[in-house]
Each structure stands twice: as structure tokens, then as C-alpha cells.
């Protein structure tokens, strides 16, 4: 998953790849598209933190060996595309870093209260 992160001192946005080990499932079985999966923060020491439900994950910010381009496809409705050029893509950003969450999640709450 690619996300925009404001982590530079000058306030400039970077695009960062988020890498998770394992699966992220919803509790109700719905699709993940356009859903918030958790809260993403940086600790005071710069450690990336991801909180998903009752679990917390600690990550590591690393540079990518090969940057990834974020592309946006131009739609046919804009009238600029023709048979010679059926598709056109615009580079939105370049992701040069990735945050890896490879440790097992830790529980924030040990006991659930059921009513």
C-alpha cells in the first residue's frame, strides 16, 4: 500500500510504501477498498507505529533499492486519447522509502469486555 507521509522538516510530502507481513482482514468480512485500516504515527525517536484495532505494530523506515512510481491513468472522457494512444499515464509521485512492519503485532488490550 502506498501512502503520503509528511515527515520532512520542511513539510514536503513524501510517498512511502507500507509493507505488512501476513494478512489484514476485516471483522465483518467486507472488502478493504477505501476503508481505514488503522492509525499510523511516528514515535518521538522516529519509529513508525501502526495501530490496527487492539493491536500495535512497530516498523522500520528503510530506503528502497528501486523506487516505485505512483501513476494516474488518464480517462477517455477527457477527450485527449485516441486509437493511436489508447492509454496515457501521469506520474504523480516517486516512492523512495518503505516502512516495513515485520514483527508480530502486540496486543494493546488484554481482556475484552462483553455484554
C-alpha positions as CSV (number, residue, x, y, z in Angstrom):
1,X,0.0,0.0,0.0
2,X,1.3,3.5,-0.8
3,X,0.6,6.4,1.5
4,X,1.5,10.1,1.6
5,X,3.6,11.0,4.7
6,X,4.6,14.4,5.9
7,X,7.8,13.6,7.7
8,X,10.3,16.1,6.3
9,X,11.3,19.1,8.4
10,X,10.2,21.4,5.5
11,X,6.7,19.9,5.5
12,X,7.0,18.5,2.0
13,X,5.0,15.3,1.3
14,X,6.8,12.0,0.6
15,X,5.2,8.9,-0.8
16,X,6.1,5.8,1.2
17,X,5.4,2.1,0.6
18,X,3.9,0.4,3.6
19,X,4.8,-3.3,3.8
20,X,3.0,-5.7,6.1
21,X,3.8,-9.3,6.8
22,X,0.7,-11.5,6.8
23,X,-2.9,-10.7,6.1
24,X,-5.2,-7.8,7.2
25,X,-8.8,-9.0,7.5
26,X,-11.9,-7.1,8.4
27,X,-14.0,-8.2,11.4
28,X,-17.2,-8.2,9.3
29,X,-15.8,-9.8,6.1
30,X,-16.3,-6.7,3.9
31,X,-13.8,-5.7,1.2
32,X,-10.9,-3.5,2.3
33,X,-11.2,-1.0,-0.6
34,X,-11.4,2.6,0.7
35,X,-11.5,1.5,4.3
36,X,-9.4,2.9,7.2
37,X,-7.3,0.0,8.5
38,X,-5.7,1.8,11.4
39,X,-3.8,4.8,12.8
40,X,-0.3,5.5,11.6
41,X,2.1,7.5,13.7
42,X,5.8,8.2,14.3
43,X,7.2,8.0,17.8
44,X,9.5,10.7,19.1
45,X,12.5,8.7,18.2
46,X,11.2,8.3,14.6
47,X,10.0,4.7,14.9
48,X,6.9,4.1,12.7
49,X,3.9,2.8,14.7
50,X,0.7,1.3,13.2
51,X,-2.3,0.6,15.4
52,X,-4.9,-1.7,14.0
53,X,-7.9,-2.4,16.3
54,X,-6.5,-3.7,19.6
55,X,-3.0,-4.4,18.1
56,X,0.1,-2.3,17.8
57,X,2.9,-2.8,15.3
58,X,6.4,-1.2,15.3
59,X,8.1,-0.7,11.9
60,X,11.4,0.3,10.4
61,X,11.8,3.0,7.8
62,X,14.3,1.9,5.1
63,X,15.2,3.3,1.6
64,X,14.1,1.2,-1.3
65,X,16.6,-0.3,-3.6
66,X,14.4,0.5,-6.6
67,X,12.0,3.5,-6.3
68,X,8.3,2.9,-7.4
69,X,6.4,5.4,-9.5
70,X,2.8,6.4,-8.5
71,X,0.8,6.7,-11.7
72,X,-2.6,8.1,-12.6
73,X,-4.4,6.8,-15.7
74,X,-6.0,9.4,-17.9
75,X,-9.6,8.6,-18.7
76,X,-11.1,8.5,-22.2
77,X,-13.8,11.0,-21.0
78,X,-11.2,13.8,-21.2
79,X,-11.2,13.5,-25.0
80,X,-7.4,13.5,-25.4
81,X,-7.0,9.8,-26.1
82,X,-7.4,8.2,-29.5
83,X,-6.8,4.9,-31.2
84,X,-3.1,5.6,-31.6
85,X,-2.7,6.3,-27.9
86,X,-5.3,4.2,-26.1
87,X,-3.9,4.9,-22.6
88,X,-1.9,7.7,-21.0
89,X,-0.4,7.8,-17.5
90,X,0.8,10.7,-15.5
91,X,3.5,10.3,-12.8
92,X,2.0,11.6,-9.6
93,X,5.0,10.9,-7.3
94,X,8.0,8.6,-6.7
95,X,8.2,6.5,-3.6
96,X,11.8,6.1,-2.5
97,X,11.3,4.7,1.0
98,X,9.3,1.9,2.6
99,X,8.2,1.2,6.1
100,X,8.4,-2.5,7.0
101,X,6.2,-4.0,9.7
102,X,7.7,-7.5,10.1
103,X,7.3,-8.2,13.8
104,X,4.2,-9.8,15.3
105,X,1.5,-7.4,16.4
106,X,1.3,-6.8,20.2
107,X,-2.0,-6.6,22.0
108,X,-2.9,-3.3,23.4
109,X,-5.9,-4.6,25.4
110,X,-5.5,-8.0,27.2
111,X,-9.2,-8.6,28.1
112,X,-12.3,-7.8,26.1
113,X,-15.4,-6.9,28.0
114,X,-18.5,-8.5,26.5
115,X,-22.0,-7.5,27.5
